[in-house]
Every structure is written in C-alpha cells, then in structure tokens.
Amino acid sequence: MKALRKVEQDGMVWRDLAASSSLEEALTGRYEPLGVVGQGSFAKVFLARHILTGTKVAVKVLRKGEGATLSWVLSELDIMKGLEHPHVVQLLEIVQTPGTAYVVMEHMAGGQLGQHIPEVVGLWEDEARTLFGQVASAVGYCHAQGIAHRDVKADNVLLDAAGRAKLCDFGLACRFRAGEKLGLLCGTVAYWAPELHRREPYDGPAVDVWSLGVLLFLMLTGCVPFTGASYAQAKEQVLQARYHLPFHLSDEAQSLVSWMLTLEPTHRPTLQQILGHPWLSQDGERCPSPPAELLPKRPDTSILLAMLDLGYGLQETWVSVATLQFNEAMATYLLLGHQKTRGAGCQVRLQIPGQPQVGPCPSLSIPSSLTLGPRWGVSNLLFAPGPFCPTRAAAEGAQTSQQRARGRPNLSAIFLCSLLASSQFPACGPSAQLLAEWQW
C-alpha cells in the first residue's frame, strides 16, 4: 500500500509540475519528481531521481506542437542522439507521447557556468583556461560532426559535481555542410556575431567561434565585451569590434580573445586552431583533446548482472545500448555505469540467502564481491526474458524450485562470461548488419 500511495503521489507531483497527464503516464514509477530547475520559451527542465539507481537526472520537457515547432523538436532529438563527448551533457533516455518529448539527461550538480563567474573581476586565468578548453573541445567536436550549436553562452555550459564543464541545450543547433551559409537569425543577442546584426547569411562554425570569444571575455573579466543602454548602442560596438581588455590579462589570453572577436568571419580561428593556441597549451604542448567515446563498446559484466537482478534481460539490455535506442534499459545501464565510474559500484543490493557468492570468471573481470539478489540468481541468467526464457514467470518459478536452488549456481555465470568474451558479441553503435549477423 505504501508503494502504491508513493506512485500516486509522484503522479500528482508530475501533474502539478508540468500540467500534463501524459507526463505522469510516461514517467511515474520510473522517475521521482524533485522540482523545476529551469524554464525557457520552448521547454521546461525538471530535476528527478531515477528510482532503480537512486541517481538524480534532468528531464527536459519539449512540446511538439505543429509545423516548425515539431520540426525543431525532432531536429534537437536527432542531434542529441548522435553526440558522444565527455564535455557534452549526456543523453540517457527519450520518452515520447503524441504531443510531448521527455528528454532525460545526466544531472549537472554544479549548475550553470555563469553562476560561478565573479562579476567585474572574472575567474583566474588558470581556472578559466581549464573550463574554456573543455567547452572549446565540445564545440570543436560538434563542428567535426557537422553541427553548429548557434547558442554558445555561459548559461548553456553546465558544471558537474567535480567542476567539469559540459555544453548543453541543442535547441537551436543545426547540421551544416562545408561552405554552407545559414540564414536563421537565432541565439542570444549579447553573443551575436557582426554578421547576425547585419542580417547576413552566415557560416555556422564562425558564429560559434565569435560566441566563444564573448564567453572567454566574460570568464576573464566578469562582464560581456559589448554593452550599451540600448540594442543600437551594443550593435554599434559589435560592428566596430570596440571593447577593452584589462591590462592584467596575459598577452596570450588577450591574443586568443582578439582572434576570436575578429570582424571578418573568414579570419577567425577554427576550433582546431583555438585548441592549439599557446594560451590553452601547457609547457608549450598543444592542449590535448579528451577521448570522445563515452558509450561502451563492449558490455560490462558487473552492470549486466546488476540489471539482470533488476529484471532486465541480456538481449534487451545490450541491444538497447548497442543500437543507441535511448530507452529505459539503456538509461539504467548508463546510470549504473556512471556510479561505477565514480567508484560507487553498481548501487543495487544483490544477495541470495543460502547461495554461494559469484567468483570472478577466468577471462573477464567480475568483482568477487558481486552477489545476486532475491529475484534473479546466477543460475537464472539463462532464464532471463528474451531468448533465454519464454516468460518472467517461468524464471521466477525456477527460482523457487529446490532443484534450482541446489543446482549449478555458476553454470549461467560461465555462459555469460563465454558470451561476453565471444568475438561475435556486438560492439556499441547503430550497426544493423552486425546485429543481424550476430546469433543470439
């Protein structure tokens, strides 16, 4: 009864927060609502807790609408699905209803970058260098993927609990081809490049570079470079590139800001040149590009075993991750992976009274402390939903059987290890041919 009342209460909170019954139906029972953390013209962002793992997440609610609005929403979802970089906020799950898309992302506990920049004085150069380098690497990754962000600003850079910067909000992002000119006037006026003020067709990456120049100026000084009592005054300053850099900034910092805030778009640096600039280098070495692979290319056995304990099957779990489905199973897998990366392990209590603990497999690393829970034991791995068992009820029946309890508790663990060690196990990525050739 307590659990039922809890679900009913969560549903009421979701309705109150989003004024949408579909939100209740889509998320109740999987995510616990904690409150509203942000709201814009086209979306609202909630803080929630993923119930199975206890991990906090951000849920962005996008109203699909019709015509251009629907096109924008679908474009944002398509772009986010293809992004995989350590300094881009990670997408976890997409839940869609006829009129709404709920985008579940990792929660950034540090909040917006702008909240951490002291007014008037800005950040120390060393601190700004680290954070700006992370943002620049994310924007450079987007450009390499043929994506222009078009709204780079302090409010669209979030910090995680460790103080790392990550780029977010791809609502205005678009795909581009080399040499293509874009025409939509969008973004935040304080970060607009001169060509936007002149209402001219523009190069997407060059506009992002100008915005990065404004962002770095803000990080180093605590204020934006172009201000005025009116839009006309601010526009005049932009069109003349009239701004003042404090004398206490290093020559390298001033050089990079000035280069990015060049009036002629073709004379601005590329992201590759920005990342190689002396100000972002340490001891004369080029600022290294961080690895861009976050999604696992091979399954993690400890996470799979934890998910089996939660009732997920091997096939539904790994195929969801391997084909980038961004569904419930993939979100749970990624969140457990985040916990493990932080050293917390997989936060699922796994213990079967009277059954031996699972030892490490010879060829794979399975923690010796990993034991299995009350619903799913090691000997039930072959009975997971999907190809291993016709129904979950059959697996539960096998669990209660004395013969199963006294049987071969390590048989399925050996099978799992053999399966994961097999070269036929699919690598992560949307490869339909690979999955078609793989025999479950």
ABEGO torsion letter per residue (X at the ends): XAAAAAAAAAAAAAAAAAGBAAAAAAABGABBBAEBABBBAABBBBBBBBAAAGBBBBBBBBBAEBEAAAAAAAAAAAAAAABBBAABBBBABBBBBAABBBBBBBBBAAEBAAAABBBGAEBBAAAAAAAAAAAAAAAAAAAAAGBBAGABBAAABBBBAAGBBBBBGAAABBBBBBGBBBABBBEBAAABBAAAAAGBBBBAAAAAAAAAAAAAAAAAAGBBABBBABAAAAAAAAAAGBBBBBAABBAAAAAAAAAAABABAAABBBAAAAAABAAABBGGBBBBBBBABABBABBBAAAAAAAAAAGBBAAAAAAAAAAGAGBAAAAAAAAAAAAAAAGAEBBBBBBBBGBBBBBBBAABBBBAABBBBAABBAAAAAABBEAABABAAAAAAAAABAAAAABBAAAAAAAAAAAAABAABBBBEBBAAAAAABBX
